[in-house]
Amino acid sequence: MTTSLFFSLYLSTIVIFTPVNEIWNYNNPRPYPKSIYVFVNWDEGDFKTVNGKLELMKKHMHDNPLKAKARARYWKYHI
C-alpha cells in the first residue's frame, strides 16, 4: 500500500512539474541550463558575447521550428 501511494505521488509530481519546467525553459533561455529538456535545449552556441555578456542571437541556422519560435518570442517580449 505504501509503495503504490509513493508511486502515485511521484508520478503526479512529475506530471505536474515537468510541463511547468519546460514552459519556463522555453520562455527563459540561458546558455548553461541545469538539466536536459525535452522540447528546447539552449546551449552556448545559441548566444553571442556583447559587451562581455552573453546575449541570445536573433537567428540561428540550426534551430528546429519550436526553438526558432521561442527565439522570436524572446526578442518580441524581452527587449
C-alpha positions in Angstrom: 0.0 0.0 0.0 2.8 2.4 0.9 4.7 1.7 -2.4 1.6 2.4 -4.5 0.9 5.7 -2.6 4.6 6.7 -3.1 4.5 5.9 -6.8 1.2 7.8 -7.2 2.6 10.9 -5.5 5.9 10.6 -7.5 4.0 10.2 -10.8 1.6 13.1 -10.1 4.6 15.3 -9.2 6.3 14.5 -12.4 3.2 15.1 -14.5 2.5 18.5 -12.9 6.1 19.9 -12.7 7.6 18.7 -16.0 5.4 20.8 -18.2 5.9 23.8 -15.9 9.7 23.4 -16.1 9.6 23.0 -19.9 7.5 26.2 -20.3 9.8 28.1 -18.1 12.8 27.0 -20.1 11.1 27.9 -23.3 10.4 31.4 -22.1 13.7 32.0 -20.3 16.7 30.9 -22.4 20.0 30.6 -20.7 23.4 29.4 -22.0 24.1 26.9 -19.2 20.8 25.1 -18.3 20.9 22.8 -15.2 19.2 19.9 -16.9 18.3 18.5 -20.3 14.9 19.5 -21.6 12.5 17.6 -24.0 11.5 20.4 -26.4 14.1 23.2 -26.4 17.7 22.8 -25.2 19.6 26.0 -25.1 23.4 25.9 -25.3 26.3 28.2 -25.5 26.1 28.2 -29.4 22.7 29.9 -29.2 24.3 33.0 -27.6 26.8 35.6 -28.6 29.0 37.8 -26.5 28.0 41.5 -26.5 29.9 43.9 -24.2 31.2 41.0 -22.1 27.7 39.5 -21.6 26.1 36.5 -23.3 23.0 37.6 -25.4 20.6 35.3 -27.3 21.2 35.5 -31.0 18.2 36.7 -33.1 18.5 33.8 -35.5 20.4 30.6 -35.7 20.7 28.4 -38.8 20.3 25.1 -36.9 17.1 25.9 -35.0 14.2 23.5 -35.0 10.8 25.1 -35.5 10.0 25.2 -31.8 13.3 26.8 -30.9 13.0 29.4 -33.7 9.6 30.3 -32.3 10.9 30.6 -28.8 13.8 32.8 -30.0 11.4 35.1 -31.9 9.1 35.3 -28.8 12.1 36.2 -26.6 13.1 39.1 -28.9 9.5 40.2 -29.2 8.8 40.5 -25.4 12.2 40.9 -23.7 13.6 44.0 -25.3 
